[in-house]
Amino acid sequence: METLFTLADQIEARYTKAKAYVNKLTQSILAKAFRGELVPQYPNDEPASVLLEKIKTERAKNETKKKRKKK
């Protein structure tokens, strides 16, 4: 019986260690993703700030078109 408790304690310790490792790994992957380090970056790609500005401009144009159609 004592052997089973010892085994259960060992399994619990391994689980706790593995869970901590997974949590650190998840954080590392997210950090790399936000830094753009998960895939190769192409030098011809524009920065995200430029893309966001284009999206804002396009949305503004679409809003203007919708307002004109409603009138």
ZIWOHU-V829138 format. One record per residue. N is the residue number from 1. PHI is phi in whole degrees, -180 to 180 (none if undefined). OMEGA is omega in whole degrees, -180 to 180 (* if undefined). Layout:
n=N phi=PHI omega=OMEGA
n=N phi=PHI omega=OMEGA
//
This chain:
n=1 phi=none omega=180
n=2 phi=-61 omega=179
n=3 phi=-63 omega=179
n=4 phi=-67 omega=177
n=5 phi=-65 omega=178
n=6 phi=-63 omega=179
n=7 phi=-63 omega=179
n=8 phi=-63 omega=178
n=9 phi=-64 omega=179
n=10 phi=-65 omega=179
n=11 phi=-64 omega=179
n=12 phi=-62 omega=179
n=13 phi=-64 omega=178
n=14 phi=-63 omega=179
n=15 phi=-61 omega=-180
n=16 phi=-61 omega=179
n=17 phi=-65 omega=180
n=18 phi=-66 omega=180
n=19 phi=-64 omega=178
n=20 phi=-63 omega=179
n=21 phi=-63 omega=180
n=22 phi=-64 omega=179
n=23 phi=-63 omega=178
n=24 phi=-66 omega=180
n=25 phi=-64 omega=178
n=26 phi=-60 omega=179
n=27 phi=-64 omega=179
n=28 phi=-65 omega=180
n=29 phi=-65 omega=179
n=30 phi=-63 omega=180
n=31 phi=-62 omega=178
n=32 phi=-64 omega=180
n=33 phi=-62 omega=-179
n=34 phi=-70 omega=177
n=35 phi=-89 omega=180
n=36 phi=75 omega=-176
n=37 phi=-103 omega=-178
n=38 phi=-86 omega=-180
n=39 phi=-131 omega=178
n=40 phi=-62 omega=179
n=41 phi=-100 omega=-179
n=42 phi=-93 omega=-177
n=43 phi=-64 omega=-179
n=44 phi=-83 omega=179
n=45 phi=-68 omega=178
n=46 phi=-83 omega=179
n=47 phi=-65 omega=-180
n=48 phi=-61 omega=-179
n=49 phi=-62 omega=179
n=50 phi=-68 omega=178
n=51 phi=-62 omega=178
n=52 phi=-62 omega=178
n=53 phi=-64 omega=177
n=54 phi=-63 omega=179
n=55 phi=-64 omega=178
n=56 phi=-60 omega=180
n=57 phi=-63 omega=180
n=58 phi=-63 omega=178
n=59 phi=-64 omega=179
n=60 phi=-62 omega=178
n=61 phi=-62 omega=-180
n=62 phi=-65 omega=177
n=63 phi=-63 omega=179
n=64 phi=-63 omega=179
n=65 phi=-64 omega=180
n=66 phi=-64 omega=-180
n=67 phi=-66 omega=178
n=68 phi=-67 omega=-180
n=69 phi=-67 omega=-179
n=70 phi=-69 omega=-177
n=71 phi=-77 omega=*
//
